[in-house]
Amino acid sequence: MTELTSTSPSQEDGHENTPAKLGHSPVAPIPHRLRVTDTDPKAARRAERQVASMFTLSMVFIILAVIAYATIDKFATIYIPVLGEVGTSNVVLGLTFGIAVFLIGAGAIQWAKKLMPDVEVVQERHDMVSEKSDDQLAAAQYERGKDESGFARYKLIRRSLLGALALFPIPLVVVLRDLWITPADSPSPTEILSETLWTSGKRIVSDGTYVPVRPEDLPVGGLVSALPEGIMEVQEEEHNMNARGKATIILVRMDPDQIRSQQGEGWDYNGILAYSKICTHVGCPIALYEQRTHHLLCPCHQSTFDLADSGAVIFGPAARNMPQLPISVDEEGYLIATQDFAQPVGPSFWERDRT
């Protein structure tokens, strides 16, 4: 047997790994063209003022965002076509803070395009291990680039940029106030997070249709996302979705013989189990159910819970079981809760342990 080999012209000449061997023709370098700001000091100063103006305007909009946060009623609304009624405070805060961030970015781009060096530097590919001389050269080039960037030379830009960046975190710090405000004679955060709308006798309704659920509506292997009856009235009264987020559940049905354990004795109804829909890792909603294994998979970080075994964690970063809701049926044959969850739903928080 003979092997067929071919030799490129470059190999015959003893030249390996050349552009000709790879099928590429050498590309002539593009001649560098000077910008107006490189040759005209007035144009350079004008560009400097433009950049500084953007940074200064960014500071103005950050201040406006703080003022808007402090003065606009959080319940005030404004009508926007297509979107409908939205919170005035959210719109104003989004615009002012968004424009402030945009101006910092636009100013940085203008600075780079008009005033920083734009000469292309090409370096041939080489081994990943650098020589000591290369390290020294890189350090020297860094110092040169730092000097050529003009950060020290353009004092107006430097000062306005530092001012904009100094004020930039202020809205973020201010809005931390909204994390929690404890009104007088109000329940603590622990109490609020530990209680939901589920009470003894509260009917279970399907999410979306809000129709009460009967056991026969759920076949073996089926899954239904559900809520407590009256959730919409509470949501409209409180002007938020906190109650929905805490109370949302999933109903799954399996053969009663396949249920190995529960978080309480007799908490199912003829193989129908109710679990919180909120992952105990970081609070993502879950509805990815595998009928054959009875596993519930969180799409965010792949925490996996065994619903046939008390909602136990079998994989992933979650540290707690999925809270189970004890259920039964009322006199009319509708599924109901018999009590609230025995443990807080969602991620762990400071005031409770991980169990």
BAPANU-262823 format. One record per residue (C-alpha): x, y, z; residue in three letters. Coordinates in steps of 0.02 Angstrom, whole numbers, padded with zeros to 5 digits, always signed. Example, Ala and Ser with C-alpha at 12.3 -4.5 7.8 and 13.67 -1.06 7.14 Angstrom:
<pts>
+00615-00225+00390ALA +00684-00053+00357SER 
</pts>
This chain:
<pts>
+00000+00000+00000MET +00065+00170-00044THR +00022+00332+00042GLU -00025+00482-00061LEU +00051+00642+00003THR +00053+00817-00063SER +00178+00952-00033THR +00135+01136-00042SER +00255+01257-00126PRO +00292+01335+00040SER +00348+01167+00112GLN +00458+01134-00038GLU +00545+01299-00008ASP +00569+01256+00175GLY +00445+01387+00237HIS +00317+01317+00358GLU +00169+01396+00444ASN +00162+01542+00324THR +00005+01631+00267PRO +00025+01552+00096ALA +00013+01378+00172LYS -00150+01424+00259LEU -00224+01496+00102GLY -00213+01679+00157HIS -00127+01819+00068SER -00029+01945+00170PRO -00134+02100+00204VAL -00051+02268+00188ALA -00069+02373+00346PRO -00195+02515+00334ILE -00106+02682+00345PRO -00148+02779+00501HIS -00251+02936+00475ARG -00239+03077+00597LEU -00400+03142+00671ARG -00446+03324+00681VAL -00417+03321+00868THR -00240+03256+00837ASP -00191+03409+00736THR -00306+03548+00796ASP -00289+03598+00980PRO -00455+03691+00971LYS -00545+03534+00914ALA -00463+03437+01054ALA -00521+03563+01183ARG -00695+03561+01108ARG -00701+03370+01123ALA -00639+03384+01301GLU -00782+03503+01343ARG -00907+03386+01260GLN -00849+03238+01364VAL -00846+03340+01524ALA -01021+03404+01486SER -01087+03226+01474MET -01009+03179+01640PHE -01077+03337+01720THR -01252+03306+01652LEU -01240+03130+01722SER -01216+03205+01895MET -01367+03317+01868VAL -01480+03171+01822PHE -01419+03070+01971ILE -01469+03214+02084ILE -01638+03224+01996LEU -01663+03037+02026ALA -01635+03060+02212VAL -01755+03209+02216ILE -01887+03111+02120ALA -01871+02964+02238TYR -01898+03076+02389ALA -02041+03182+02321THR -02150+03075+02206ILE -02291+02980+02289ASP -02255+02793+02270LYS -02439+02760+02230PHE -02451+02894+02094ALA -02478+02826+01918THR -02461+02891+01741ILE -02541+02826+01582TYR -02423+02770+01443ILE -02492+02707+01277PRO -02474+02518+01254VAL -02410+02495+01433LEU -02563+02571+01516GLY -02552+02641+01693GLU -02380+02626+01772VAL -02303+02698+01928GLY -02246+02879+01904THR -02101+02853+02023SER -02039+02702+01926ASN -02047+02796+01760VAL -01955+02949+01825VAL -01824+02849+01918LEU -01795+02738+01767GLY -01774+02887+01650LEU -01663+02993+01762THR -01550+02853+01820PHE -01546+02773+01647GLY -01496+02937+01564ILE -01362+02962+01697ALA -01286+02791+01659VAL -01301+02822+01471PHE -01209+02989+01485LEU -01063+02910+01576ILE -01049+02777+01441GLY -01071+02900+01298ALA -00941+03016+01373GLY -00817+02874+01390ALA -00845+02824+01208ILE -00824+03003+01147GLN -00665+03018+01249TRP -00594+02859+01173ALA -00642+02906+00994LYS -00585+03086+00995LYS -00442+03100+01119LEU -00364+02932+01157MET -00235+02858+01038PRO -00312+02757+00896ASP -00157+02679+00820VAL -00177+02493+00784GLU -00049+02379+00865VAL -00022+02207+00787VAL +00071+02067+00872GLN +00107+01898+00794GLU +00043+01746+00887ARG +00174+01664+00996HIS +00193+01536+01134ASP +00087+01568+01288MET +00240+01580+01402VAL +00311+01756+01402SER +00492+01801+01415GLU +00545+01915+01556LYS +00586+02048+01430SER +00409+02035+01361ASP +00338+02061+01535ASP +00444+02215+01557GLN +00390+02277+01386LEU +00206+02250+01429ALA +00227+02348+01590ALA +00311+02488+01494ALA +00172+02489+01365GLN +00042+02496+01505TYR +00127+02649+01578GLU +00135+02725+01406ARG -00049+02690+01373GLY -00096+02763+01542LYS -00002+02921+01496ASP -00073+02930+01319GLU -00253+02905+01380SER -00244+03083+01442GLY -00318+03044+01612PHE -00185+03151+01694ALA -00176+03279+01553ARG -00360+03321+01532TYR -00400+03385+01705LYS -00577+03440+01660LEU -00622+03265+01600ILE -00539+03182+01749ARG -00629+03289+01877ARG -00800+03276+01795SER -00782+03087+01773LEU -00731+03063+01955LEU -00878+03171+02007GLY -01001+03070+01902ALA -00933+02904+01966LEU -00936+02969+02145ALA -01120+03015+02132LEU -01168+02860+02031PHE -01195+02744+02183PRO -01303+02870+02276ILE -01471+02815+02199PRO -01425+02633+02233LEU -01393+02674+02416VAL -01550+02781+02429VAL -01666+02647+02360VAL -01601+02524+02490LEU -01724+02614+02602ARG -01862+02520+02512ASP -01795+02352+02568LEU -01892+02369+02729TRP -01985+02503+02826ILE -02066+02441+02986THR -02226+02538+03021PRO -02281+02555+03201ALA -02380+02408+03270ASP -02345+02305+03114SER -02284+02125+03102PRO -02098+02095+03089SER -02017+02035+02927PRO -02002+01861+03001THR -02188+01855+03036GLU -02232+01920+02863ILE -02118+01794+02776LEU -02182+01651+02884SER -02367+01676+02846GLU -02466+01659+02684THR -02649+01671+02633LEU -02674+01485+02660TRP -02790+01449+02807THR -02898+01303+02859SER -03039+01281+02732GLY -02966+01398+02600LYS -03010+01331+02428ARG -02877+01296+02298ILE -02906+01379+02129VAL -02809+01354+01967SER -02688+01490+01919ASP -02754+01587+01769GLY -02936+01533+01773THR -02959+01551+01963TYR -03084+01407+01958VAL -03092+01295+02113PRO -03004+01128+02085VAL -03085+00958+02113ARG -02982+00799+02138PRO -03053+00725+01977GLU -02981+00873+01880ASP -02806+00807+01911LEU -02758+00640+01831PRO -02616+00531+01894VAL -02454+00611+01833GLY -02536+00780+01809GLY -02479+00948+01876LEU -02578+01108+01907VAL -02516+01278+01962SER -02636+01344+02094ALA -02673+01487+02214LEU -02786+01520+02364PRO -02962+01579+02325GLU -02979+01769+02333GLY -02799+01805+02283ILE -02848+01937+02154MET -02943+02042+02282GLU -02794+02041+02400VAL -02676+02083+02257GLN -02780+02234+02206GLU -02797+02293+02385GLU -02611+02284+02424GLU -02555+02350+02252HIS -02421+02216+02239ASN -02397+02031+02208MET -02317+01986+02375ASN -02464+01878+02431ALA -02465+01785+02264ARG -02278+01755+02272GLY -02289+01675+02444LYS -02448+01573+02417ALA -02426+01502+02242THR -02419+01311+02240ILE -02414+01162+02124ILE -02530+01012+02137LEU -02464+00844+02078VAL -02550+00677+02080ARG -02465+00509+02094MET -02512+00333+02147ASP -02530+00339+02338PRO -02418+00184+02350ASP -02276+00285+02272GLN -02277+00416+02409ILE -02132+00367+02523ARG -02146+00509+02650SER -02230+00675+02683GLN -02195+00824+02795GLN -02350+00782+02897GLY -02459+00630+02919GLU -02601+00623+02792GLY -02558+00788+02708TRP -02606+00720+02536ASP -02779+00681+02469TYR -02791+00518+02372ASN -02614+00542+02304GLY -02633+00729+02270ILE -02490+00828+02348LEU -02474+01017+02362ALA -02303+01100+02370TYR -02243+01279+02364SER -02197+01332+02188LYS -02052+01441+02249ILE -01879+01363+02251CYS -01794+01365+02421THR -01629+01417+02341HIS -01657+01593+02273VAL -01845+01595+02247GLY -01869+01548+02064CYS -02041+01480+02017PRO -02039+01295+01975ILE -02156+01190+01868ALA -02039+01067+01780LEU -02105+00900+01842TYR -02047+00728+01787GLU -02192+00608+01808GLN -02090+00447+01808ARG -01968+00496+01946THR -02080+00625+02035HIS -01936+00748+02028HIS -01963+00936+02021LEU -01824+01033+01934LEU -01787+01217+01960CYS -01742+01296+01792PRO -01629+01429+01870CYS -01492+01328+01955HIS -01551+01147+01932GLN -01599+01113+02113SER -01701+00952+02108THR -01832+00898+02234PHE -01913+00727+02259ASP -02099+00760+02283LEU -02131+00578+02330ALA -02010+00596+02476ASP -02065+00752+02572SER -01999+00868+02435GLY -01821+00824+02486ALA -01672+00902+02396VAL -01582+00771+02292ILE -01473+00885+02186PHE -01418+01064+02170GLY -01382+01212+02285PRO -01550+01218+02376ALA -01530+01186+02562ALA -01710+01153+02615ARG -01853+01041+02560ASN -01995+01116+02461MET -02128+01166+02591PRO -02282+01054+02582GLN -02460+01118+02605LEU -02580+00998+02691PRO -02741+00977+02591ILE -02911+00894+02596SER -03083+00922+02517VAL -03234+01021+02578ASP -03416+00968+02583GLU -03439+01014+02400GLU -03291+00909+02344GLY -03167+01049+02309TYR -02985+01040+02362LEU -02945+01149+02513ILE -02798+01185+02626ALA -02812+01121+02805THR -02682+01244+02872GLN -02540+01359+02817ASP -02367+01296+02771PHE -02274+01228+02921ALA -02115+01319+02867GLN -02082+01482+02773PRO -02084+01470+02584VAL -01942+01526+02472GLY -01758+01554+02515PRO -01692+01552+02691SER -01669+01719+02777PHE -01566+01783+02922TRP -01694+01758+03060GLU -01717+01572+03029ARG -01605+01421+03013ASP -01580+01313+02860ARG -01684+01165+02919THR 
</pts>
